[in-house]
Amino acid sequence: MKVAFIGGGTMAEALLSGILSSNVAPAEEIKIGEPVEARRSYLTQTYKVETLADNSQAISNSDLIILAVKPQDLNKVTTELKPTIKPNQTALSILAGTKIPTIKDRLNHSSIIRVMPNTPAQIGCGMSMWTCTPQVDPNMREITRTILSSIGKEIFIEDEKYLDMATALSASGPAYVFLFIEALIDAGVYVGLPRDISRTLALQTVLGSTQLVLETGNHPSVLKDMVVSPGGTTAEALQVLEMVGFPGAIVNAVNSAYQKAISLGKE
């Protein structure tokens, strides 16, 4: 199995780690096309893979081509790859908002996989939703599933429309959670806790609460009610969150991200 990356950024590195750890491909069978020399040097030294400035050379003889560039760089990259990509190669895209028909058209290629991962993939705790064209070989589908499972959880869907929804929820979602954690830490400091203690309390609370939902299988509302005592401190705090529209703000934020993902796909 020979793999080529176009782009060597953070998400590419997460996928690279997954490919190596799951033995999908050895380091000597992986090439990375990356324009920044310092980044090429880092990836070569860290992972012992071959890095190149020329994207066309990077995809030569590869079975799987992973497109890991910014959406605004798609035109440049596909212009470089279109003359050399072969029918037996599969292109896997992690570009936000860029739909499969667009990639097919830009590459004049039909074997396409589209994946929407998120940043916790860097530590093997990612969430990836993916789909592909009918032309993708069943064996390549299983290889994709193996790669994505190595960096977290994966969900395959037939209808590509759900990818934009996943972009808004799980791909952008870590930023919402980080903002909440930051606010929770600051709140602890505001009421008088030392910052290091507030940070530990906030992080373990978020981690433990998530794990409790996963392990019990209970709806979050059920677990929330278990914390709330009549007339107690939690009830008082939840009343404030309801008054300021916290639940609705989350819904509106995800919907705004979803609409933006749709608009990106039309550009």
Beta strands, then each sheet from edge to edge (+ up, - down):
strand 1: 3-6
strand 2: 30-33
strand 3: 50-52
strand 4: 64-67
strand 5: 90-93
strand 6: 112-116
strand 7: 126-132
strand 8: 152-156
sheet 1: 3+ 2+ 1+ 4+ 5+ 6+ 7- 8-
end
